[in-house]
Amino acid sequence: MQSCNCNCCLQNPSSEQHLISSSTSYPNIFGFLIPALIGIVSANVQGAAEPLFATHKMHIWSFLLATAAYCGALAADVKSRHRRASSSQFWRLVAVILGSLSSVSLVSTFAERSVGNIILFTAWTCAGTIIVIYKYGKSFLGALRWLCYDILKPFFSTVFNLFQGDNMDTQLQLPPV
């Protein structure tokens, strides 16, 4: 493991920041994992009647899109680290998520088509949700609080009062038989 000379690591050598900036960072991991998965997938499909692009078109396009976006996020992360910008942590998160999506897209080709589609849809939905919550978390939580306190709480308290039974005014009256 290389030694890091940044201020955060000099002050606290056992910090998480040191683990993130060490030599086994995500570019090294995905730089090994993605080509290895490509080799495994291509060996698995070798000799098949139809090419992988014909049988798992959505998975391959997902892999290509995630890999291209991963490369862009990696470049943005490297650029923001060199400028010591505060957006470096965001781009690092985006790069890790997109690298993971790229890997999941390849792994989902091993599953049956319907199961692979569910895996792919779930992975993209979770990735998008994580990125949106990280980037716009305060706004997102504010919208959830507004939804909960201004809309759902009055609605459910009204419904609860209807079924309460203590209040004669809010009880439903049945017509006489």
PyMOL commands that set and color helices and strands:
alter all, ss='L'
color gray80, all
select helices_A, chain A and resi 7-11+16-20+26-45+52-55+57-82+88-107+113-135+137-164
alter helices_A, ss='H'
color red, helices_A
deselect
rebuild
show_as cartoon
